[in-house]
Amino acid sequence: MRITQVQILLSLYGGASAARAEAIATALRSEGLLPKGGRGPYAPEGSTEEIVRFAFAAAAAPRVADAVEVAALATELVDHDGVSLSTALVDAISDEKRAFGIRRMVAVVTVPMAEIEERGGTSRFFFKRAMWEAPNFNPTAQGQGFAGLAGYLGGAVLVQLAIQLHDDEFTGG
């Protein structure tokens, strides 16, 4: 899947204007977090990990200048089993049915934390590893104890990413 396809998807769903998505992609490319190359049909393919990193940064970075730091959080935030948010999102968009089971992903970079809420109402929390080791740590309370900006990826966005990835496997696009 080309990164430009992700930019268009995020713009269509209102997560980032086309200009903001392009600026975030440029910032990530300059740090080697996204592939460099041509534009449009000549743009290089992004790996599933790169697609997730870009979508997360576009959704959660308060400013374009924060995009590189926020993209790194996708691998630094882990659930109680030590699985990174990046891995969880890659798993989600690798299978359309799994993606459909997710209602939303919410991230608060100032805490930092993220939550993947499934359609059945269960949630999976992601924090930096040190938070999980803190005495009496309660992820539900921590996830509810904030005020401020939150990044949001709706389940429909994850489903569309999964569909596009699945289609690309068969069309070579």
BELDADA-V22458 format. One line per field, one symbol per residue. ss: DSSP state (~ for helix, > for strand, _ for the rest). phi: phi as a letter, one per 40 degrees, with the letter a starting at -180 (. if undefined). burial: b if it has 24 or more other C-alpha atoms within 12 Angstrom, else e. A space follows every 10 residues. Layout:
ss->???
phi->???
burial->???
This chain:
ss->_>~~~~~~~~ ~~_____~~~ ~~~~~~~~~~ _________~ ~~__>__~~~ ~~~~~~~~~~ ___~~~~~~~ ~~~~~~>>__ ___>~~~~~~ ~~~__~~~~~ _>>>>>>>__ __>>>>>>__ __>>>>>>~~ ~~~_____~~ ~~~~______ >>>>~~~~~~ ~~~~~~~~~~ ~__
phi->.cccccdcdc cccgcacdcc cccccccccc cgcbcbicbf cccccbcccc ccdccccccb ccbdccdccc dccdcccbcc cgccddcccc dcccadcccc cccabbbbcc ccaabbbccc hcbbcbbcdc cccccfcbcc cccccabicb cabcdccccc cccccccccc cgc
burial->bbbbbbbbbb eebebbeeeb bbbbbbbbbe eebbbeeeee eeeebbebbb bbbbbbbbbb bbebeebbbb bbbbbbbbbb eeebbbbbbb bbbbbbebbb bbbbbbbbbb bbbbbbbbee eeebbbbbbe beeeeeeebe eebeeeeeeb bbbbbbbbbb bbbbbeeeee eee
